[in-house]
């Protein structure tokens, strides 16, 4: 290519840091093409064309995922034959700084219970959804995660030797 390896490495490093910070994959890809055009002007028409294709893709609503679903996707991405348990995923989400446990006393049983809440960083990767409680007609709020959380956790696990 017409640009140096160090530039390519710098672009890759910056893209990885943006991903860790929660920047949308589409935005990162568009940014990469812009950077490549700057450092490899001989191929800027190719990069510009690719950038336009990325920008023109229809927005697909990201369906929020449960920790169980994240465990299946993460295991598949990492080449593991067995899904990662939801309990482990929830702990990874806590350890990586995306969620925390909020403790409360049950009004019915007077026992301590907890639910998960999003941290500020977690708000970039997930959402709180209202759903009907099991064995009840009441509404409960559950954290659900966008698919970009799978990549975030995979990177986090790699960096923390898990």
C-alpha positions, 0 to 999 in steps of 0.5 A: 500500500501507499502508506507506512506500516506505522500509520496503519498500526496507529489507525488500528490502535485508535480504532480499537480505543474508540471501540473500547470507548463505545464509539459505534462500529459504523462511525469507526469504519467511516473514520478509518476510511477518512484516515486512509484517504489522508495517508494514501491519496492515490487510493482515496477514490476507493476509500471514499466509495467504501465510506459512502457504502458504509454510510448508506447502509440502512440503520438496523435496530439493534435488538437488546440482548440478555446476558444469556444471549451475550454468553452464547455470542461471546463463546461463539466469537471466542471459539468456545464450544459451550456458552458462557453462563449468564452469571459469569457474563453479569460478573464480567459486566460488573468487573469491566465497569458496565454495570453494578449491583443495586441492593434493596429490601423486598417489600414483600419478603423483607429480604435483601435483593438486587438488580443490575444498573448501568454505569455511565460507560454501560449506557453506551452499551446497554439499555434498561427495558421494562418487562413483565415479572415472572409469576406476577403481573408487575413490571420489572426493569432489566438491563439489556445489552447491544450487540457491540457489548460482545466485542467490548467484553471479548476485548476486555477478557483478552486484556484481563487474561480471562 
